[in-house]
Amino acid sequence: MAKEGLCEYLQSIGEISVTRRCTKCKKKSEINSPTNSNSKDWNCEISHEYNFLKCRFDIACLDNNKIIFGIEILNTHITGNVGAREGIEWVELTASDVIGKLSQKNVPIKLNFEDQKSVKCPSCCQFARTGFAK
Ligand SMILES: [Zn+2]
């Protein structure tokens, strides 16, 4: 339901922005879905393989058959196979949030969601790798 609805929304009229908060420094960042063009296509249930790891995106934006953006709809289970998703920008949204926003009377052409993923911002990742304080 949430999956098909959001996919249709993205394919036809809409775009989304997703607010992500760093788990360490709490800094917010905004991730925007790719804008539509003739070469881009939104699809449900797209399998993907990376470094022999497999995963499946609930929704993916393809550009010339290459995944450029992924969306996971969180129902009850936590997204697995995170390693297979490396190199692709993807976000995790709750099903109830998606359904709630898509069932508004006049759905705006841009919807904002909160990312459910636990991730650190680039500078906190940098710190974790090198140990250098900023
Ligand atoms: Zn941070």
Backbone and ligand atoms as CSV (ligand in chain L), in Angstrom:
chain,resi,resn,atom,element,x,y,z
A,1,MET,N,N,0.828,-1.223,0.000
A,1,MET,CA,C,0.000,0.000,0.000
A,1,MET,C,C,0.858,1.266,0.000
A,2,ALA,N,N,1.624,1.424,1.064
A,2,ALA,CA,C,2.496,2.600,1.168
A,2,ALA,C,C,3.504,2.609,0.033
A,3,LYS,N,N,4.004,1.427,-0.258
A,3,LYS,CA,C,5.039,1.258,-1.270
A,3,LYS,C,C,4.525,1.670,-2.647
A,4,GLU,N,N,3.432,1.046,-3.064
A,4,GLU,CA,C,2.877,1.326,-4.399
A,4,GLU,C,C,2.431,2.780,-4.494
A,5,GLY,N,N,1.816,3.263,-3.421
A,5,GLY,CA,C,1.318,4.637,-3.407
A,5,GLY,C,C,2.433,5.646,-3.595
A,6,LEU,N,N,3.494,5.462,-2.853
A,6,LEU,CA,C,4.609,6.407,-2.931
A,6,LEU,C,C,5.311,6.310,-4.279
A,7,CYS,N,N,5.436,5.106,-4.780
A,7,CYS,CA,C,6.078,4.899,-6.078
A,7,CYS,C,C,5.297,5.628,-7.173
A,8,GLU,N,N,4.002,5.500,-7.119
A,8,GLU,CA,C,3.146,6.148,-8.103
A,8,GLU,C,C,3.256,7.671,-7.989
A,9,TYR,N,N,3.257,8.130,-6.752
A,9,TYR,CA,C,3.381,9.567,-6.494
A,9,TYR,C,C,4.680,10.124,-7.103
A,10,LEU,N,N,5.774,9.405,-6.861
A,10,LEU,CA,C,7.075,9.860,-7.352
A,10,LEU,C,C,7.153,9.792,-8.872
A,11,GLN,N,N,6.545,8.774,-9.427
A,11,GLN,CA,C,6.583,8.588,-10.876
A,11,GLN,C,C,5.748,9.647,-11.593
A,12,SER,N,N,4.661,10.050,-10.959
A,12,SER,CA,C,3.761,10.970,-11.650
A,12,SER,C,C,4.028,12.434,-11.319
A,13,ILE,N,N,3.731,12.849,-10.081
A,13,ILE,CA,C,3.783,14.285,-9.822
A,13,ILE,C,C,4.839,14.723,-8.821
A,14,GLY,N,N,5.152,13.860,-7.902
A,14,GLY,CA,C,5.804,14.376,-6.712
A,14,GLY,C,C,7.278,14.153,-6.580
A,15,GLU,N,N,7.819,14.812,-5.554
A,15,GLU,CA,C,9.179,14.514,-5.123
A,15,GLU,C,C,9.201,14.575,-3.600
A,16,ILE,N,N,10.216,14.004,-3.020
A,16,ILE,CA,C,10.290,14.014,-1.565
A,16,ILE,C,C,11.630,14.592,-1.110
A,17,SER,N,N,11.577,15.169,0.081
A,17,SER,CA,C,12.818,15.507,0.749
A,17,SER,C,C,12.780,14.791,2.095
A,18,VAL,N,N,13.916,14.326,2.515
A,18,VAL,CA,C,13.981,13.521,3.719
A,18,VAL,C,C,14.975,14.151,4.682
A,19,THR,N,N,14.534,14.368,5.903
A,19,THR,CA,C,15.404,14.967,6.905
A,19,THR,C,C,16.109,13.859,7.671
A,20,ARG,N,N,17.411,13.942,7.680
A,20,ARG,CA,C,18.213,12.939,8.372
A,20,ARG,C,C,18.960,13.624,9.511
A,21,ARG,N,N,19.002,12.966,10.651
A,21,ARG,CA,C,19.700,13.535,11.792
A,21,ARG,C,C,20.865,12.631,12.169
A,22,CYS,N,N,22.042,13.211,12.276
A,22,CYS,CA,C,23.231,12.441,12.642
A,22,CYS,C,C,23.051,11.867,14.045
A,23,THR,N,N,23.345,10.577,14.201
A,23,THR,CA,C,23.143,9.939,15.506
A,23,THR,C,C,24.156,10.449,16.536
A,24,LYS,N,N,25.238,11.051,16.064
A,24,LYS,CA,C,26.262,11.494,16.997
A,24,LYS,C,C,26.133,12.978,17.344
A,25,CYS,N,N,26.237,13.842,16.339
A,25,CYS,CA,C,26.231,15.285,16.628
A,25,CYS,C,C,24.844,15.902,16.455
A,26,LYS,N,N,23.878,15.108,16.002
A,26,LYS,CA,C,22.473,15.540,15.839
A,26,LYS,C,C,22.275,16.588,14.743
A,27,LYS,N,N,23.310,16.805,13.948
A,27,LYS,CA,C,23.176,17.749,12.851
A,27,LYS,C,C,22.183,17.215,11.823
A,28,LYS,N,N,21.348,18.100,11.331
A,28,LYS,CA,C,20.344,17.693,10.351
A,28,LYS,C,C,20.850,17.896,8.937
A,29,SER,N,N,20.465,17.005,8.062
A,29,SER,CA,C,20.731,17.230,6.649
A,29,SER,C,C,19.503,16.839,5.855
A,30,GLU,N,N,19.435,17.345,4.669
A,30,GLU,CA,C,18.261,17.144,3.835
A,30,GLU,C,C,18.648,16.347,2.599
A,31,ILE,N,N,17.912,15.299,2.331
A,31,ILE,CA,C,18.176,14.486,1.148
A,31,ILE,C,C,16.979,14.628,0.217
A,32,ASN,N,N,17.252,14.979,-1.010
A,32,ASN,CA,C,16.162,15.148,-1.977
A,32,ASN,C,C,16.140,13.997,-2.970
A,33,SER,N,N,14.937,13.585,-3.312
A,33,SER,CA,C,14.819,12.545,-4.328
A,33,SER,C,C,15.243,13.127,-5.667
A,34,PRO,N,N,15.768,12.284,-6.556
A,34,PRO,CA,C,16.178,12.791,-7.870
A,34,PRO,C,C,14.972,13.361,-8.608
A,35,THR,N,N,15.193,14.431,-9.339
A,35,THR,CA,C,14.076,14.999,-10.097
A,35,THR,C,C,13.796,14.134,-11.321
A,36,ASN,N,N,12.555,14.122,-11.696
A,36,ASN,CA,C,12.147,13.260,-12.799
A,36,ASN,C,C,12.620,13.778,-14.145
A,37,SER,N,N,12.960,12.856,-14.991
A,37,SER,CA,C,13.256,13.186,-16.381
A,37,SER,C,C,12.929,11.948,-17.197
A,38,ASN,N,N,13.077,12.056,-18.491
A,38,ASN,CA,C,12.699,10.933,-19.346
A,38,ASN,C,C,13.525,9.679,-19.104
A,39,SER,N,N,14.764,9.881,-18.671
A,39,SER,CA,C,15.620,8.708,-18.495
A,39,SER,C,C,15.402,8.034,-17.143
A,40,LYS,N,N,14.644,8.702,-16.255
A,40,LYS,CA,C,14.470,8.152,-14.907
A,40,LYS,C,C,13.120,7.474,-14.742
A,41,ASP,N,N,13.145,6.446,-13.939
A,41,ASP,CA,C,11.976,5.622,-13.785
A,41,ASP,C,C,11.906,5.120,-12.344
A,42,TRP,N,N,10.745,5.248,-11.712
A,42,TRP,CA,C,10.569,4.757,-10.348
A,42,TRP,C,C,9.899,3.387,-10.377
A,43,ASN,N,N,10.428,2.463,-9.598
A,43,ASN,CA,C,9.881,1.110,-9.594
A,43,ASN,C,C,9.825,0.552,-8.189
A,44,CYS,N,N,8.902,-0.385,-7.990
A,44,CYS,CA,C,8.806,-1.098,-6.716
A,44,CYS,C,C,9.610,-2.386,-6.797
A,45,GLU,N,N,10.112,-2.811,-5.640
A,45,GLU,CA,C,10.757,-4.122,-5.525
A,45,GLU,C,C,11.877,-4.339,-6.534
A,46,ILE,N,N,12.932,-3.591,-6.351
A,46,ILE,CA,C,14.060,-3.708,-7.275
A,46,ILE,C,C,15.209,-4.439,-6.578
A,47,SER,N,N,15.624,-5.536,-7.157
A,47,SER,CA,C,16.750,-6.279,-6.610
A,47,SER,C,C,18.051,-5.631,-7.032
A,48,HIS,N,N,19.016,-5.748,-6.162
A,48,HIS,CA,C,20.300,-5.102,-6.416
A,48,HIS,C,C,21.401,-5.964,-5.831
A,49,GLU,N,N,22.528,-5.996,-6.508
A,49,GLU,CA,C,23.649,-6.788,-6.030
A,49,GLU,C,C,24.899,-5.923,-6.005
A,50,TYR,N,N,25.646,-6.027,-4.928
A,50,TYR,CA,C,26.876,-5.245,-4.799
A,50,TYR,C,C,27.873,-6.087,-4.032
A,51,ASN,N,N,29.068,-6.266,-4.571
A,51,ASN,CA,C,30.085,-7.096,-3.899
A,51,ASN,C,C,29.539,-8.464,-3.492
A,52,PHE,N,N,28.754,-9.062,-4.316
A,52,PHE,CA,C,28.135,-10.371,-4.066
A,52,PHE,C,C,27.102,-10.332,-2.948
A,53,LEU,N,N,26.762,-9.152,-2.471
A,53,LEU,CA,C,25.701,-9.035,-1.479
A,53,LEU,C,C,24.432,-8.649,-2.217
A,54,LYS,N,N,23.338,-9.236,-1.789
A,54,LYS,CA,C,22.079,-8.941,-2.470
A,54,LYS,C,C,21.129,-8.188,-1.547
A,55,CYS,N,N,20.324,-7.360,-2.142
A,55,CYS,CA,C,19.276,-6.711,-1.369
A,55,CYS,C,C,18.145,-6.363,-2.325
A,56,ARG,N,N,17.075,-5.889,-1.747
A,56,ARG,CA,C,15.952,-5.480,-2.566
A,56,ARG,C,C,15.418,-4.159,-2.014
A,57,PHE,N,N,15.332,-3.180,-2.876
A,57,PHE,CA,C,14.757,-1.904,-2.463
A,57,PHE,C,C,13.242,-1.943,-2.636
A,58,ASP,N,N,12.525,-1.428,-1.649
A,58,ASP,CA,C,11.069,-1.330,-1.776
A,58,ASP,C,C,10.708,-0.443,-2.959
A,59,ILE,N,N,11.411,0.679,-3.047
A,59,ILE,CA,C,11.226,1.582,-4.182
A,59,ILE,C,C,12.617,2.020,-4.633
A,60,ALA,N,N,12.819,2.076,-5.922
A,60,ALA,CA,C,14.101,2.562,-6.414
A,60,ALA,C,C,13.882,3.464,-7.613
A,61,CYS,N,N,14.747,4.462,-7.717
A,61,CYS,CA,C,14.751,5.312,-8.904
A,61,CYS,C,C,15.863,4.824,-9.811
A,62,LEU,N,N,15.499,4.480,-11.009
A,62,LEU,CA,C,16.479,4.003,-11.980
A,62,LEU,C,C,16.742,5.085,-13.010
A,63,ASP,N,N,18.010,5.240,-13.328
A,63,ASP,CA,C,18.387,6.135,-14.415
A,63,ASP,C,C,19.134,5.283,-15.427
A,64,ASN,N,N,18.562,5.105,-16.579
A,64,ASN,CA,C,19.115,4.171,-17.571
A,64,ASN,C,C,19.431,2.811,-16.955
A,65,ASN,N,N,18.487,2.294,-16.211
A,65,ASN,CA,C,18.559,0.970,-15.578
A,65,ASN,C,C,19.581,0.858,-14.449
A,66,LYS,N,N,20.124,1.965,-14.004
A,66,LYS,CA,C,21.045,1.953,-12.885
A,66,LYS,C,C,20.333,2.584,-11.690
A,67,ILE,N,N,20.433,1.923,-10.517
A,67,ILE,CA,C,19.763,2.479,-9.341
A,67,ILE,C,C,20.513,3.720,-8.856
A,68,ILE,N,N,19.803,4.833,-8.765
A,68,ILE,CA,C,20.461,6.045,-8.270
A,68,ILE,C,C,19.890,6.498,-6.933
A,69,PHE,N,N,18.758,5.943,-6.522
A,69,PHE,CA,C,18.159,6.348,-5.250
A,69,PHE,C,C,17.222,5.242,-4.783
A,70,GLY,N,N,17.297,4.921,-3.490
A,70,GLY,CA,C,16.448,3.859,-2.972
A,70,GLY,C,C,15.620,4.319,-1.786
A,71,ILE,N,N,14.445,3.718,-1.644
A,71,ILE,CA,C,13.588,4.022,-0.500
A,71,ILE,C,C,13.138,2.705,0.121
A,72,GLU,N,N,13.282,2.610,1.430
A,72,GLU,CA,C,12.754,1.462,2.148
A,72,GLU,C,C,11.563,1.928,2.977
A,73,ILE,N,N,10.498,1.154,2.928
A,73,ILE,CA,C,9.331,1.463,3.739
A,73,ILE,C,C,9.370,0.545,4.956
A,74,LEU,N,N,9.415,1.168,6.107
A,74,LEU,CA,C,9.572,0.416,7.343
A,74,LEU,C,C,8.206,0.033,7.913
A,75,ASN,N,N,7.920,-1.245,7.915
A,75,ASN,CA,C,6.689,-1.716,8.548
A,75,ASN,C,C,7.001,-2.218,9.931
A,76,THR,N,N,7.516,-3.417,9.997
A,76,THR,CA,C,7.847,-3.970,11.301
A,76,THR,C,C,9.311,-4.359,11.371
A,77,HIS,N,N,9.832,-4.860,10.265
A,77,HIS,CA,C,11.205,-5.354,10.311
A,77,HIS,C,C,12.207,-4.271,9.939
A,78,ILE,N,N,13.406,-4.417,10.456
A,78,ILE,CA,C,14.469,-3.459,10.177
A,78,ILE,C,C,15.149,-3.859,8.869
A,79,THR,N,N,15.547,-2.870,8.108
A,79,THR,CA,C,16.172,-3.116,6.810
A,79,THR,C,C,17.455,-3.929,6.959
A,80,GLY,N,N,17.529,-5.011,6.220
A,80,GLY,CA,C,18.708,-5.864,6.276
A,80,GLY,C,C,19.634,-5.620,5.101
A,81,ASN,N,N,20.705,-6.368,5.070
A,81,ASN,CA,C,21.660,-6.297,3.954
A,81,ASN,C,C,22.105,-4.885,3.634
A,82,VAL,N,N,22.441,-4.159,4.685
A,82,VAL,CA,C,22.829,-2.769,4.496
A,82,VAL,C,C,24.087,-2.667,3.630
A,83,GLY,N,N,24.987,-3.649,3.774
A,83,GLY,CA,C,26.236,-3.641,3.009
A,83,GLY,C,C,26.016,-3.638,1.516
A,84,ALA,N,N,24.962,-4.313,1.080
A,84,ALA,CA,C,24.667,-4.388,-0.349
A,84,ALA,C,C,24.200,-3.048,-0.889
A,85,ARG,N,N,23.827,-2.160,0.007
A,85,ARG,CA,C,23.290,-0.865,-0.427
A,85,ARG,C,C,24.354,0.214,-0.486
A,86,GLU,N,N,25.579,-0.164,-0.201
A,86,GLU,CA,C,26.656,0.815,-0.203
A,86,GLU,C,C,26.794,1.456,-1.575
A,87,GLY,N,N,27.067,2.743,-1.585
A,87,GLY,CA,C,27.252,3.426,-2.859
A,87,GLY,C,C,25.969,3.964,-3.448
A,88,ILE,N,N,24.851,3.644,-2.829
A,88,ILE,CA,C,23.576,4.166,-3.310
A,88,ILE,C,C,22.962,5.004,-2.199
A,89,GLU,N,N,22.500,6.180,-2.543
A,89,GLU,CA,C,21.792,6.992,-1.556
A,89,GLU,C,C,20.432,6.358,-1.323
A,90,TRP,N,N,20.135,6.049,-0.069
A,90,TRP,CA,C,18.803,5.488,0.202
A,90,TRP,C,C,18.319,5.964,1.557
A,91,VAL,N,N,17.021,5.976,1.698
A,91,VAL,CA,C,16.395,6.457,2.921
A,91,VAL,C,C,15.382,5.428,3.413
A,92,GLU,N,N,15.037,5.556,4.664
A,92,GLU,CA,C,14.104,4.623,5.274
A,92,GLU,C,C,12.946,5.412,5.885
A,93,LEU,N,N,11.738,5.145,5.412
A,93,LEU,CA,C,10.558,5.878,5.881
A,93,LEU,C,C,9.586,4.928,6.549
A,94,THR,N,N,8.795,5.440,7.489
A,94,THR,CA,C,7.804,4.562,8.106
A,94,THR,C,C,6.552,4.500,7.230
A,95,ALA,N,N,5.946,3.329,7.203
A,95,ALA,CA,C,4.750,3.111,6.384
A,95,ALA,C,C,3.624,4.049,6.823
A,96,SER,N,N,3.471,4.241,8.131
A,96,SER,CA,C,2.363,5.071,8.612
A,96,SER,C,C,2.540,6.531,8.189
A,97,ASP,N,N,3.765,6.997,8.188
A,97,ASP,CA,C,4.054,8.366,7.756
A,97,ASP,C,C,3.724,8.538,6.275
A,98,VAL,N,N,4.140,7.556,5.478
A,98,VAL,CA,C,3.893,7.610,4.033
A,98,VAL,C,C,2.395,7.615,3.749
A,99,ILE,N,N,1.677,6.694,4.388
A,99,ILE,CA,C,0.237,6.595,4.150
A,99,ILE,C,C,-0.465,7.873,4.605
A,100,GLY,N,N,-0.070,8.363,5.769
A,100,GLY,CA,C,-0.667,9.590,6.300
A,100,GLY,C,C,-0.504,10.759,5.350
A,101,LYS,N,N,0.683,10.927,4.807
A,101,LYS,CA,C,0.933,12.090,3.949
A,101,LYS,C,C,0.310,11.934,2.566
A,102,LEU,N,N,0.217,10.705,2.094
A,102,LEU,CA,C,-0.374,10.498,0.764
A,102,LEU,C,C,-1.892,10.534,0.796
A,103,SER,N,N,-2.475,10.399,1.991
A,103,SER,CA,C,-3.941,10.382,2.038
A,103,SER,C,C,-4.515,11.756,2.396
A,104,GLN,N,N,-3.673,12.783,2.384
A,104,GLN,CA,C,-4.194,14.140,2.566
A,104,GLN,C,C,-5.119,14.482,1.408
A,105,LYS,N,N,-5.952,15.463,1.652
A,105,LYS,CA,C,-6.918,15.834,0.630
A,105,LYS,C,C,-6.209,16.344,-0.634
A,106,ASN,N,N,-5.392,17.343,-0.476
A,106,ASN,CA,C,-4.602,17.808,-1.613
A,106,ASN,C,C,-3.138,17.502,-1.328
A,107,VAL,N,N,-2.672,16.452,-1.925
A,107,VAL,CA,C,-1.291,16.052,-1.666
A,107,VAL,C,C,-0.361,17.049,-2.350
A,108,PRO,N,N,0.524,17.705,-1.581
A,108,PRO,CA,C,1.434,18.666,-2.201
A,108,PRO,C,C,2.419,17.975,-3.146
A,109,ILE,N,N,3.040,18.753,-4.024
A,109,ILE,CA,C,3.968,18.134,-4.979
A,109,ILE,C,C,5.306,17.825,-4.349
A,110,LYS,N,N,5.499,18.278,-3.097
A,110,LYS,CA,C,6.706,17.873,-2.395
A,110,LYS,C,C,6.342,17.471,-0.970
A,111,LEU,N,N,6.777,16.300,-0.576
A,111,LEU,CA,C,6.515,15.807,0.774
A,111,LEU,C,C,7.826,15.687,1.530
A,112,ASN,N,N,7.758,15.981,2.824
A,112,ASN,CA,C,8.955,15.828,3.645
A,112,ASN,C,C,8.771,14.691,4.642
A,113,PHE,N,N,9.791,13.873,4.757
A,113,PHE,CA,C,9.772,12.756,5.697
A,113,PHE,C,C,10.991,12.805,6.600
A,114,GLU,N,N,10.940,11.989,7.640
A,114,GLU,CA,C,12.091,11.840,8.526
A,114,GLU,C,C,12.759,10.510,8.205
A,115,ASP,N,N,14.052,10.538,8.052
A,115,ASP,CA,C,14.777,9.290,7.795
A,115,ASP,C,C,14.859,8.475,9.087
A,116,GLN,N,N,14.559,7.196,8.987
A,116,GLN,CA,C,14.583,6.326,10.161
A,116,GLN,C,C,15.930,5.633,10.336
A,117,LYS,N,N,16.792,5.806,9.374
A,117,LYS,CA,C,18.098,5.149,9.403
A,117,LYS,C,C,18.977,5.736,10.502
A,118,SER,N,N,19.742,4.890,11.188
A,118,SER,CA,C,20.706,5.407,12.153
A,118,SER,C,C,22.031,5.588,11.443
A,119,VAL,N,N,22.328,6.820,11.086
A,119,VAL,CA,C,23.592,7.074,10.396
A,119,VAL,C,C,24.262,8.321,10.949
A,120,LYS,N,N,25.551,8.369,10.762
A,120,LYS,CA,C,26.314,9.543,11.167
A,120,LYS,C,C,26.527,10.433,9.946
A,121,CYS,N,N,26.675,11.725,10.209
A,121,CYS,CA,C,26.945,12.663,9.122
A,121,CYS,C,C,28.380,12.443,8.622
A,122,PRO,N,N,28.695,12.955,7.429
A,122,PRO,CA,C,30.033,12.716,6.875
A,122,PRO,C,C,31.168,13.137,7.811
A,123,SER,N,N,31.022,14.252,8.522
A,123,SER,CA,C,32.147,14.673,9.359
A,123,SER,C,C,32.308,13.766,10.575
A,124,CYS,N,N,31.223,13.226,11.119
A,124,CYS,CA,C,31.350,12.277,12.233
A,124,CYS,C,C,31.937,10.945,11.733
A,125,CYS,N,N,31.598,10.536,10.530
A,125,CYS,CA,C,32.190,9.331,9.944
A,125,CYS,C,C,33.683,9.520,9.755
A,126,GLN,N,N,34.032,10.696,9.289
A,126,GLN,CA,C,35.427,11.051,9.076
A,126,GLN,C,C,36.199,10.940,10.378
A,127,PHE,N,N,35.609,11.444,11.444
A,127,PHE,CA,C,36.235,11.424,12.762
A,127,PHE,C,C,36.430,9.975,13.231
A,128,ALA,N,N,35.424,9.165,12.996
A,128,ALA,CA,C,35.509,7.769,13.437
A,128,ALA,C,C,36.629,7.031,12.719
A,129,ARG,N,N,36.857,7.410,11.459
A,129,ARG,CA,C,37.890,6.725,10.686
A,129,ARG,C,C,39.290,7.183,11.049
A,130,THR,N,N,39.469,8.485,11.188
A,130,THR,CA,C,40.819,8.999,11.338
A,130,THR,C,C,41.185,9.303,12.791
A,131,GLY,N,N,40.197,9.543,13.612
A,131,GLY,CA,C,40.470,9.887,15.006
A,131,GLY,C,C,40.868,11.326,15.207
A,132,PHE,N,N,40.881,12.123,14.152
A,132,PHE,CA,C,41.226,13.532,14.301
A,132,PHE,C,C,40.022,14.336,14.756
A,133,ALA,N,N,40.223,15.129,15.770
A,133,ALA,CA,C,39.146,15.983,16.227
A,133,ALA,C,C,38.988,17.150,15.272
A,134,LYS,N,N,37.801,17.662,15.181
A,134,LYS,CA,C,37.570,18.782,14.270
A,134,LYS,C,C,37.825,20.098,14.980
L,1,ZN,ZN,ZN,27.527,14.196,12.985
